[in-house]
């Protein structure tokens, strides 16, 4: 039997091309291994870790799924957040509205600035969940906002800071006019509120050192990001890159934890 060398060569090239395409697809989907450290740095204050854990466990383990289909739990979380802020001597305000015959509310606590109180920095997170108890999405973000509010309560700030906990952010409300954050923005525009920066915490509690524990949509960014879920990502639009870089630098001055900037 005669062996056709050309066919064999073409087949080998085909296999190589397929292998390369699969490797690129894997890199785009999972990222690369050498961009992130493989160990978690120890926190400077273990008490903060315990307080963060306590918030997450309260929302996810004790209360569980919280949304309009689990309305008593949604109200229970709102009451818990309110008590935590009031315990820190904040005056809590609500943005209430009704949907499907049920009252829902954004929760807002303001720390007044000493120099430019009319200029506002918003620090926020959503407290509802969908399908799951939502430990990462988004009890972790709520915990971060509550602890920042506690830590900053007696520290002077030039501008005012509004700590905002939003409701109705998950499906079926995502990208609709009844999202809590949409309600907040609409009211802020009506009041001509001078918002200078917004930082929203979402899904910041996940951590894993395992290879391919971090996944991306198959975009080119995967080639420049780690494939281990052991870092914090800061997402920004292009107009806010300067602010984002400032936040990155500030973060790195105070923590050895890995952080990356994604701008679009």
C-alpha positions, 0 to 999 in steps of 0.5 A, spaced: 500 500 500 502 506 497 502 512 503 501 519 500 506 523 503 502 530 502 495 527 505 499 525 511 503 532 511 496 535 510 493 531 516 499 533 521 498 540 519 490 540 520 492 536 527 497 542 529 492 547 527 486 544 531 491 543 537 493 551 537 486 553 536 484 549 542 490 552 546 488 559 544 480 558 546 482 555 553 487 561 554 481 566 552 476 562 556 480 560 562 486 565 562 493 564 563 497 561 569 503 566 571 499 572 572 496 571 579 500 569 585 498 562 588 497 563 595 493 568 599 496 573 603 494 574 611 490 579 613 492 585 617 486 585 622 483 578 623 477 581 626 475 584 620 475 577 616 471 575 622 466 580 621 465 580 614 464 572 615 459 574 620 455 578 615 456 573 609 453 567 613 447 571 616 445 573 609 446 566 606 446 561 611 441 563 616 436 567 611 438 564 605 435 566 598 432 573 598 427 576 593 420 577 591 419 570 591 422 570 598 419 576 600 420 575 608 427 573 607 428 580 603 425 584 608 429 580 613 435 582 610 433 589 609 432 590 616 439 587 618 442 592 614 438 597 617 440 595 624 448 594 622 448 601 619 444 604 625 449 601 630 454 605 627 450 611 628 448 613 621 441 616 620 438 611 615 434 613 609 429 608 604 428 609 597 421 605 597 417 603 591 412 598 590 412 592 585 407 586 584 404 589 590 410 588 595 414 594 598 421 594 596 427 599 598 434 601 597 437 603 603 442 609 604 446 612 609 450 618 608 457 620 611 457 628 611 463 631 608 467 636 612 469 640 606 464 639 600 458 636 603 454 636 596 459 632 592 458 625 593 462 618 593 457 612 592 459 606 595 454 600 593 452 593 593 445 589 591 442 585 597 437 581 593 439 574 590 436 569 585 435 561 585 441 561 590 442 563 598 447 568 594 453 568 599 458 570 593 452 574 589 452 578 593 452 577 601 460 578 600 458 585 597 454 587 602 459 585 607 464 589 604 459 596 604 457 594 611 464 594 614 467 600 610 461 604 613 463 601 620 471 603 619 469 610 616 464 612 621 469 616 625 474 618 619 474 625 616 472 625 609 472 631 604 466 629 600 460 626 603 459 618 602 453 615 601 453 607 603 447 604 598 444 597 598 440 596 592 434 591 591 431 588 585 438 587 581 437 580 579 433 577 574 427 578 572 429 585 574 436 586 571 437 591 566 429 594 567 427 600 570 425 597 577 432 595 578 434 598 585 440 602 582 436 604 576 431 607 581 437 610 585 440 614 579 433 616 576 432 620 583 439 622 583 438 626 577 432 629 579 435 632 585 441 634 581 446 630 586 453 631 584 456 624 584 463 624 583 465 617 584 461 610 584 464 604 587 459 598 587 461 591 590 459 585 587 461 578 587 468 579 591 467 573 596 469 567 591 477 565 592 480 559 589 488 557 588 486 551 583 488 552 576 482 553 571 478 556 577 477 562 573 473 563 567 472 568 562 467 569 556 472 567 550 475 574 549 482 577 548 482 579 555 483 572 557 490 572 554 492 577 559 488 575 566 490 569 571 486 562 570 486 562 578 480 565 581 485 568 587 484 576 585 480 582 585 478 585 578 476 592 578 471 593 572 471 600 569 468 604 563 473 608 559 471 615 562 473 612 569 480 609 568 483 615 572 479 614 578 480 606 577 487 607 577 487 611 583 483 605 586 488 600 584 494 604 587 490 605 593 489 598 594 496 596 592 499 600 598 494 597 603 494 590 601 498 584 597 492 581 594 492 581 587 488 586 583 487 587 576 483 593 572 478 591 566 476 597 562 471 597 556 
